[in-house]
């Protein structure tokens, strides 16, 4: 009788140990999968702050990014003007249309679109991935919202960069998959030694020199080139979602409709 009891206990012990090991293996497999399926720049984001102007046109109707649903409240005295890594990788604020703020290094055009509801890069529709820099347990990087308009079936995407005088057609897949700095062919003036002043105070106390100020609507006495550099604008993009290729006149009209740049509220 004693032998039977010992045998039963041994079986229970073996079963319990096997169950625990199975759970550990499953948890480890899940952790490894989530880690591997999240791009490195999402897993452990690093500070960045540059801009690009975005226009999206769906069947002749332009998306207005100045609408409240796209706008994130910002505090220029908090992380907006510091080198802290914020919770949002990309956003719109200041009640401005077009001016897209990128706060994490390495972000792609596909991740930008997915953040606002167009998922053309796969994965979970509701998240960009998982952060692994906030503790042992990964935390989801949720999309901002499914806010972009529904795209009709049989829609084609035509994408252009530049301005009304100098523009070019670009590959849709390049926009979706390339780092935005690589896509525009221009580096941010933050984090690239060859383009950053070696001012000691800036090195010790880094800040974002890329935040448009729209409180004062008076014209700036700075040139467009100076304002572009101060606001750290890496490019302009127009995306047409429609069946037929837009005409040159349509492209030029959009690239002639760029929002004006203002003085930086975070220094120059």
MARVEX-841349 format. One record per residue (C-alpha): x, y, z; residue number from 1. Coordinates in Angstrom, 2 decimals. Layout:
<sites>
+---------+---------+---------+-----+
|      px |      py |      pz | pos |
+---------+---------+---------+-----+
|       X |       Y |       Z | NUM |
...
+---------+---------+---------+-----+
</sites>
This chain:
<sites>
+---------+---------+---------+-----+
|      px |      py |      pz | pos |
+---------+---------+---------+-----+
|    0.00 |    0.00 |    0.00 |   1 |
|    2.86 |    2.32 |    0.86 |   2 |
|    4.54 |    1.58 |   -2.47 |   3 |
|    1.35 |    2.51 |   -4.32 |   4 |
|    1.14 |    5.85 |   -2.50 |   5 |
|    4.80 |    6.64 |   -3.25 |   6 |
|    4.28 |    5.73 |   -6.87 |   7 |
|    1.26 |    8.02 |   -7.11 |   8 |
|    3.15 |   10.90 |   -5.53 |   9 |
|    6.04 |   10.35 |   -7.89 |  10 |
|    3.68 |   10.44 |  -10.87 |  11 |
|    2.10 |   13.64 |   -9.61 |  12 |
|    5.53 |   15.18 |   -9.08 |  13 |
|    6.67 |   14.19 |  -12.56 |  14 |
|    3.44 |   15.51 |  -14.04 |  15 |
|    3.79 |   18.79 |  -12.13 |  16 |
|    7.41 |   19.28 |  -13.18 |  17 |
|    6.55 |   18.43 |  -16.78 |  18 |
|    3.70 |   20.94 |  -16.76 |  19 |
|    5.92 |   23.71 |  -15.39 |  20 |
|    8.64 |   22.96 |  -17.94 |  21 |
|    6.08 |   22.97 |  -20.75 |  22 |
|    4.77 |   26.36 |  -19.62 |  23 |
|    8.31 |   27.74 |  -19.44 |  24 |
|    9.06 |   26.47 |  -22.95 |  25 |
|    5.80 |   27.92 |  -24.30 |  26 |
|    6.41 |   31.26 |  -22.60 |  27 |
|    9.97 |   31.33 |  -23.88 |  28 |
|    8.81 |   30.50 |  -27.37 |  29 |
|    6.18 |   33.26 |  -27.26 |  30 |
|    8.71 |   35.75 |  -25.91 |  31 |
|   11.22 |   34.81 |  -28.57 |  32 |
|    8.64 |   35.04 |  -31.36 |  33 |
|    7.39 |   38.46 |  -30.21 |  34 |
|   10.97 |   39.70 |  -29.88 |  35 |
|   12.02 |   38.44 |  -33.30 |  36 |
|    8.88 |   39.69 |  -35.05 |  37 |
|    9.28 |   43.26 |  -33.75 |  38 |
|   11.77 |   45.51 |  -35.59 |  39 |
|   14.78 |   46.53 |  -33.49 |  40 |
|   13.86 |   50.24 |  -33.61 |  41 |
|   10.47 |   49.39 |  -32.05 |  42 |
|   11.86 |   46.87 |  -29.51 |  43 |
|   14.21 |   49.47 |  -28.06 |  44 |
|   13.38 |   52.91 |  -29.48 |  45 |
|   15.94 |   55.68 |  -29.54 |  46 |
|   15.31 |   59.41 |  -29.52 |  47 |
|   14.79 |   61.32 |  -32.75 |  48 |
|   12.77 |   64.36 |  -33.79 |  49 |
|   12.42 |   65.35 |  -37.40 |  50 |
|    9.52 |   66.29 |  -39.66 |  51 |
|    8.17 |   65.62 |  -43.09 |  52 |
|    5.11 |   67.09 |  -44.75 |  53 |
|    2.48 |   64.49 |  -45.64 |  54 |
|   -0.46 |   64.80 |  -48.00 |  55 |
|   -2.74 |   61.83 |  -48.68 |  56 |
|   -5.41 |   62.03 |  -51.37 |  57 |
|   -8.05 |   59.29 |  -51.64 |  58 |
|  -10.12 |   59.59 |  -54.82 |  59 |
|   -9.55 |   63.36 |  -55.07 |  60 |
|  -10.32 |   63.99 |  -51.39 |  61 |
|   -7.38 |   65.11 |  -49.25 |  62 |
|   -6.94 |   63.91 |  -45.68 |  63 |
|   -6.91 |   66.85 |  -43.24 |  64 |
|   -4.41 |   66.00 |  -40.51 |  65 |
|   -5.28 |   69.20 |  -38.62 |  66 |
|   -8.58 |   67.64 |  -37.55 |  67 |
|   -8.85 |   66.91 |  -33.84 |  68 |
|   -8.89 |   63.13 |  -34.31 |  69 |
|   -5.33 |   63.20 |  -35.68 |  70 |
|   -3.97 |   65.73 |  -33.21 |  71 |
|   -2.09 |   64.72 |  -30.10 |  72 |
|   -1.90 |   67.22 |  -27.26 |  73 |
|    1.71 |   68.18 |  -26.72 |  74 |
|    3.61 |   69.90 |  -23.95 |  75 |
|    6.67 |   71.72 |  -25.21 |  76 |
|    7.97 |   71.86 |  -21.66 |  77 |
|    7.89 |   68.08 |  -21.27 |  78 |
|    9.40 |   65.58 |  -23.72 |  79 |
|    8.63 |   67.56 |  -26.88 |  80 |
|   11.71 |   69.73 |  -26.51 |  81 |
|   13.95 |   67.26 |  -24.69 |  82 |
|   15.92 |   64.20 |  -25.73 |  83 |
|   13.65 |   61.84 |  -23.79 |  84 |
|   12.14 |   58.92 |  -25.73 |  85 |
|    8.40 |   59.50 |  -25.74 |  86 |
|    5.58 |   56.98 |  -25.96 |  87 |
|    4.46 |   57.99 |  -29.46 |  88 |
|    6.80 |   57.19 |  -32.37 |  89 |
|    4.95 |   59.45 |  -34.82 |  90 |
|    2.26 |   62.07 |  -34.35 |  91 |
|    0.63 |   65.31 |  -35.47 |  92 |
|    0.14 |   68.27 |  -33.17 |  93 |
|    0.06 |   72.08 |  -32.98 |  94 |
|   -3.26 |   71.90 |  -34.88 |  95 |
|   -1.27 |   71.76 |  -38.11 |  96 |
|   -2.05 |   69.85 |  -41.26 |  97 |
|    0.69 |   67.89 |  -43.07 |  98 |
|    3.56 |   68.43 |  -40.60 |  99 |
|    4.37 |   64.91 |  -39.41 | 100 |
|    6.51 |   64.59 |  -36.28 | 101 |
|    8.78 |   61.54 |  -36.05 | 102 |
|   10.06 |   60.89 |  -32.52 | 103 |
|   11.81 |   57.52 |  -32.85 | 104 |
|   14.77 |   56.59 |  -35.03 | 105 |
|   14.34 |   54.10 |  -37.86 | 106 |
|   10.62 |   54.54 |  -38.50 | 107 |
|    9.33 |   53.55 |  -41.95 | 108 |
|    6.54 |   54.92 |  -44.12 | 109 |
|    4.64 |   51.66 |  -43.66 | 110 |
|    4.77 |   52.07 |  -39.88 | 111 |
|    3.57 |   55.66 |  -40.22 | 112 |
|    0.55 |   54.56 |  -42.27 | 113 |
|   -0.18 |   51.62 |  -39.98 | 114 |
|   -0.09 |   53.97 |  -36.98 | 115 |
|   -3.11 |   55.75 |  -38.46 | 116 |
|   -4.98 |   52.72 |  -39.76 | 117 |
|   -3.54 |   51.59 |  -43.10 | 118 |
|   -1.73 |   48.32 |  -42.52 | 119 |
|    0.25 |   47.41 |  -45.63 | 120 |
|    3.17 |   45.84 |  -43.74 | 121 |
|    1.42 |   42.97 |  -41.95 | 122 |
|    1.30 |   41.94 |  -38.32 | 123 |
|   -1.35 |   42.78 |  -35.76 | 124 |
|   -3.52 |   45.63 |  -37.02 | 125 |
|   -3.66 |   47.23 |  -33.58 | 126 |
|    0.02 |   47.43 |  -32.66 | 127 |
|    3.32 |   48.37 |  -34.26 | 128 |
|    5.16 |   45.82 |  -32.13 | 129 |
|    6.41 |   45.33 |  -28.59 | 130 |
|    8.84 |   47.42 |  -26.55 | 131 |
|   11.42 |   45.50 |  -24.55 | 132 |
|   13.04 |   48.48 |  -22.83 | 133 |
|   10.35 |   49.10 |  -20.19 | 134 |
|   10.99 |   46.09 |  -17.95 | 135 |
|   11.04 |   42.30 |  -18.09 | 136 |
|    7.57 |   42.14 |  -19.60 | 137 |
|    7.23 |   43.57 |  -23.12 | 138 |
|    4.72 |   46.39 |  -23.62 | 139 |
|    2.62 |   46.90 |  -26.73 | 140 |
|    3.21 |   49.90 |  -28.96 | 141 |
|   -0.40 |   50.57 |  -29.86 | 142 |
|   -1.30 |   52.34 |  -33.09 | 143 |
|   -2.64 |   55.87 |  -32.72 | 144 |
|   -5.96 |   54.88 |  -34.27 | 145 |
|   -7.71 |   53.64 |  -37.40 | 146 |
|   -8.31 |   57.13 |  -38.71 | 147 |
|   -7.39 |   57.12 |  -42.39 | 148 |
|  -10.29 |   56.77 |  -44.85 | 149 |
|  -11.30 |   53.44 |  -46.32 | 150 |
|   -9.51 |   52.66 |  -49.56 | 151 |
|  -11.80 |   51.38 |  -52.34 | 152 |
|  -11.03 |   48.08 |  -54.05 | 153 |
|   -8.73 |   48.12 |  -57.07 | 154 |
|   -7.02 |   51.22 |  -55.74 | 155 |
|   -3.47 |   51.97 |  -56.85 | 156 |
|   -0.97 |   54.03 |  -54.90 | 157 |
|    1.10 |   56.77 |  -56.53 | 158 |
|    3.70 |   58.52 |  -54.43 | 159 |
|    5.74 |   61.65 |  -55.07 | 160 |
|    8.39 |   63.59 |  -53.17 | 161 |
|    9.91 |   67.02 |  -53.61 | 162 |
|    8.29 |   70.36 |  -54.36 | 163 |
|    6.36 |   71.90 |  -57.26 | 164 |
|    9.56 |   72.74 |  -59.12 | 165 |
|   11.50 |   69.54 |  -58.46 | 166 |
|    9.58 |   66.37 |  -57.76 | 167 |
|    9.89 |   62.70 |  -58.56 | 168 |
|    7.78 |   59.56 |  -58.52 | 169 |
|    8.87 |   56.99 |  -55.93 | 170 |
|    8.26 |   53.29 |  -55.44 | 171 |
|    5.39 |   52.46 |  -53.09 | 172 |
|    7.28 |   49.52 |  -51.54 | 173 |
|   10.26 |   51.75 |  -50.81 | 174 |
|    8.04 |   54.09 |  -48.83 | 175 |
|    6.51 |   51.19 |  -46.93 | 176 |
|    9.77 |   49.48 |  -46.01 | 177 |
|   12.58 |   52.02 |  -45.91 | 178 |
|   13.67 |   54.14 |  -42.98 | 179 |
|   12.09 |   57.51 |  -43.76 | 180 |
|   15.43 |   59.29 |  -43.75 | 181 |
|   16.68 |   56.82 |  -46.36 | 182 |
|   13.47 |   57.16 |  -48.36 | 183 |
|   13.75 |   60.95 |  -48.54 | 184 |
|   17.51 |   60.79 |  -49.00 | 185 |
|   18.12 |   63.31 |  -46.22 | 186 |
|   19.36 |   62.75 |  -42.70 | 187 |
|   17.87 |   64.37 |  -39.64 | 188 |
|   20.08 |   67.05 |  -38.12 | 189 |
|   19.78 |   65.17 |  -34.83 | 190 |
|   22.11 |   62.27 |  -34.17 | 191 |
|   24.38 |   62.58 |  -37.20 | 192 |
|   27.74 |   64.00 |  -36.25 | 193 |
|   28.51 |   65.41 |  -39.68 | 194 |
|   25.38 |   67.59 |  -39.54 | 195 |
|   25.29 |   68.53 |  -35.86 | 196 |
|   27.09 |   71.50 |  -34.37 | 197 |
|   29.69 |   70.61 |  -31.74 | 198 |
|   28.28 |   73.05 |  -29.24 | 199 |
|   29.13 |   71.81 |  -25.74 | 200 |
|   25.86 |   72.95 |  -24.19 | 201 |
|   23.87 |   71.17 |  -26.93 | 202 |
|   25.89 |   68.00 |  -26.37 | 203 |
|   25.38 |   68.07 |  -22.59 | 204 |
|   21.74 |   69.13 |  -22.77 | 205 |
|   20.33 |   67.83 |  -26.07 | 206 |
|   17.00 |   69.21 |  -27.20 | 207 |
|   14.74 |   68.90 |  -30.19 | 208 |
|   15.34 |   71.72 |  -32.65 | 209 |
|   12.37 |   70.55 |  -34.65 | 210 |
|    9.07 |   71.76 |  -33.33 | 211 |
|    6.96 |   74.23 |  -35.25 | 212 |
|    5.48 |   77.17 |  -33.41 | 213 |
|    2.13 |   78.32 |  -34.80 | 214 |
|    1.04 |   80.77 |  -32.11 | 215 |
|    2.58 |   83.70 |  -33.97 | 216 |
|    1.20 |   83.76 |  -37.51 | 217 |
|    3.40 |   86.65 |  -38.65 | 218 |
|    5.78 |   85.95 |  -41.50 | 219 |
|    9.26 |   84.91 |  -40.49 | 220 |
|   12.28 |   86.89 |  -41.63 | 221 |
|   14.17 |   83.63 |  -42.16 | 222 |
|   14.51 |   82.01 |  -45.56 | 223 |
|   12.72 |   78.79 |  -46.49 | 224 |
|   16.08 |   76.98 |  -46.34 | 225 |
|   16.72 |   78.29 |  -42.82 | 226 |
|   13.22 |   77.36 |  -41.64 | 227 |
|   13.57 |   73.89 |  -43.16 | 228 |
|   16.84 |   73.38 |  -41.30 | 229 |
|   15.56 |   74.78 |  -38.00 | 230 |
|   12.41 |   72.66 |  -38.14 | 231 |
|   14.46 |   69.65 |  -39.28 | 232 |
|   12.27 |   68.86 |  -42.29 | 233 |
|   13.61 |   65.89 |  -44.26 | 234 |
|   11.11 |   66.01 |  -47.12 | 235 |
|    7.60 |   66.28 |  -48.53 | 236 |
|    5.45 |   63.39 |  -49.69 | 237 |
|    2.15 |   63.19 |  -51.55 | 238 |
|    0.30 |   59.88 |  -51.75 | 239 |
|   -2.53 |   59.45 |  -54.25 | 240 |
|   -4.82 |   56.47 |  -53.59 | 241 |
|   -6.84 |   56.09 |  -56.79 | 242 |
|   -7.22 |   53.95 |  -59.89 | 243 |
|   -5.48 |   56.18 |  -62.42 | 244 |
|   -2.13 |   57.90 |  -62.27 | 245 |
|   -2.43 |   61.59 |  -61.34 | 246 |
|   -1.54 |   64.20 |  -63.94 | 247 |
|    1.52 |   66.41 |  -63.59 | 248 |
|   -0.81 |   69.31 |  -62.86 | 249 |
|   -2.41 |   67.41 |  -59.96 | 250 |
|    0.98 |   66.55 |  -58.49 | 251 |
|    2.26 |   70.11 |  -58.82 | 252 |
|   -0.93 |   71.49 |  -57.27 | 253 |
|   -0.38 |   69.41 |  -54.14 | 254 |
|    3.32 |   70.22 |  -53.92 | 255 |
|    2.42 |   73.89 |  -54.33 | 256 |
|    0.14 |   73.58 |  -51.31 | 257 |
|    2.72 |   72.86 |  -48.61 | 258 |
|    1.98 |   74.23 |  -45.13 | 259 |
|    4.34 |   77.11 |  -44.24 | 260 |
|    7.07 |   76.56 |  -41.68 | 261 |
|    7.29 |   78.65 |  -38.55 | 262 |
|    9.96 |   79.53 |  -36.04 | 263 |
|   11.06 |   76.63 |  -33.88 | 264 |
|    9.70 |   76.69 |  -30.34 | 265 |
|   12.62 |   74.62 |  -29.10 | 266 |
|   15.52 |   76.84 |  -30.10 | 267 |
|   17.43 |   77.17 |  -33.32 | 268 |
+---------+---------+---------+-----+
</sites>
